[in-house]
Amino acid sequence: MKWKVLLLLGGMVSGGYCKGQESASIREIDQDRRVLESRGMLVLGTWAVGNMVWGGIEASRQEGKTKAFHQMNLYWNSVNLAIAGLGYFNAKKSREKAGLWESLRAQQKTEKILLVNAALDLGYMATGMYLKERGKRLKNDQLSGFGNSLILQGAFLMVFDGILYALQSKNGKKFEPWVKNVNLSTSGLGLKVRF
């Protein structure tokens, strides 16, 4: 009886392994997610540094609404640079080999974070429009300049998060061959084995 159980389990494991060979390995999928994260953080960091340099130079040369625009770009992107730095180092951190469930959870978490960020980006743009309108009504150049900056930064982040989400979502689809044979039900976990 023990031998039959061992043979059955061995067949299930080798069948799952052989089936998985048609697609990317779990380690490769997880690595691709982290590469996308690190490259995304490099893009965000580059955007931040460029805006900080440009904002610093132009804020010292300009006045009124334009000065406020560049000041807010400088402030906003100092936060973006910190986020990019932390995100980059987190993506590059060496990790132990993650199994299917850990990798799948990390992939789904990354995709959810990007969707939440996209919603926040809409909020940034809406706040920018509000500040811009309020600045017009109150004839306050600083509010108008800050509003214009938030609209620009929110729009960039919306495009950035949208592209990164599309790339991560495509990477997440690589898990399908690994999970299509797993069934979850109220009676427990099942595994389909094909011979």
Disulfide bonds with the S-S distance in Angstrom:
none
